[in-house]
Amino acid sequence: MSHTYLLFHIVFATKERRPIISMDIERSVYKILFHILDKQKCHIYRINGMPDHIHILIDATPNISPSKLVGELKRQSSLIIRNNNIIDNWQGWADGYYLESLSRNSLESVRQYIINQKPHHANHSYLEEYRDMLLATGVAEDDPEILLINDALRQHPIY
């Protein structure tokens, strides 16, 4: 029998980072994401987020690639949100995502980080958070994506 441990921290945003996942419906969105991941045989450690983005911590199944898993999660959840009118004028998720593989030693610290998203974002925007995650994983300061994020932050510091 095979045993795998594929711990992933996944982050993705709403289209145009629109702050449309209000506190009164966030649990419904998280429940949708949970059920899709559960059907894929993933163990979900935590789902949380902000009005414009979601953080997910899972032990993924080895039967589907990470890119396929996230693509299906975004596609299926977007259809459910739209078809059930859970969010008015839902335009879907933004293109792309952040996915980091983690060691077992990181599980609790990342879980706590996800739990504490709301206090964290009292002082950090989504773009600042995303840039810091990229830099922490070794993306260079002069990487085109980092430069774009820095330009966006200079032009619109509220992001």
ChimeraX attribute file (.defattr): number of C-alpha atoms within 10 A of each C-alpha:
attribute: neighborCount
match mode: 1-to-1
recipient: residues
	/A:1	2
	/A:2	3
	/A:3	6
	/A:4	9
	/A:5	13
	/A:6	17
	/A:7	22
	/A:8	22
	/A:9	21
	/A:10	18
	/A:11	20
	/A:12	22
	/A:13	24
	/A:14	21
	/A:15	16
	/A:16	12
	/A:17	16
	/A:18	16
	/A:19	13
	/A:20	19
	/A:21	22
	/A:22	13
	/A:23	11
	/A:24	7
	/A:25	13
	/A:26	19
	/A:27	14
	/A:28	15
	/A:29	20
	/A:30	19
	/A:31	13
	/A:32	18
	/A:33	21
	/A:34	22
	/A:35	15
	/A:36	18
	/A:37	21
	/A:38	15
	/A:39	9
	/A:40	17
	/A:41	15
	/A:42	20
	/A:43	17
	/A:44	18
	/A:45	18
	/A:46	17
	/A:47	22
	/A:48	21
	/A:49	22
	/A:50	18
	/A:51	17
	/A:52	20
	/A:53	20
	/A:54	21
	/A:55	23
	/A:56	22
	/A:57	25
	/A:58	24
	/A:59	20
	/A:60	22
	/A:61	19
	/A:62	14
	/A:63	9
	/A:64	12
	/A:65	11
	/A:66	18
	/A:67	12
	/A:68	10
	/A:69	18
	/A:70	20
	/A:71	15
	/A:72	15
	/A:73	18
	/A:74	22
	/A:75	13
	/A:76	15
	/A:77	22
	/A:78	22
	/A:79	13
	/A:80	14
	/A:81	18
	/A:82	16
	/A:83	11
	/A:84	10
	/A:85	11
	/A:86	16
	/A:87	19
	/A:88	11
	/A:89	9
	/A:90	18
	/A:91	15
	/A:92	19
	/A:93	20
	/A:94	16
	/A:95	12
	/A:96	13
	/A:97	15
	/A:98	15
	/A:99	17
	/A:100	14
	/A:101	15
	/A:102	17
	/A:103	10
	/A:104	10
	/A:105	8
	/A:106	11
	/A:107	18
	/A:108	11
	/A:109	10
	/A:110	19
	/A:111	19
	/A:112	11
	/A:113	15
	/A:114	21
	/A:115	16
	/A:116	13
	/A:117	16
	/A:118	15
	/A:119	10
	/A:120	13
	/A:121	14
	/A:122	8
	/A:123	8
	/A:124	15
	/A:125	15
	/A:126	16
	/A:127	18
	/A:128	18
	/A:129	13
	/A:130	18
	/A:131	19
	/A:132	13
	/A:133	14
	/A:134	18
	/A:135	14
	/A:136	10
	/A:137	9
	/A:138	8
	/A:139	15
	/A:140	13
	/A:141	13
	/A:142	9
	/A:143	11
	/A:144	11
	/A:145	14
	/A:146	19
	/A:147	14
	/A:148	13
	/A:149	16
	/A:150	17
	/A:151	12
	/A:152	14
	/A:153	15
	/A:154	11
	/A:155	10
	/A:156	9
	/A:157	12
	/A:158	12
	/A:159	15
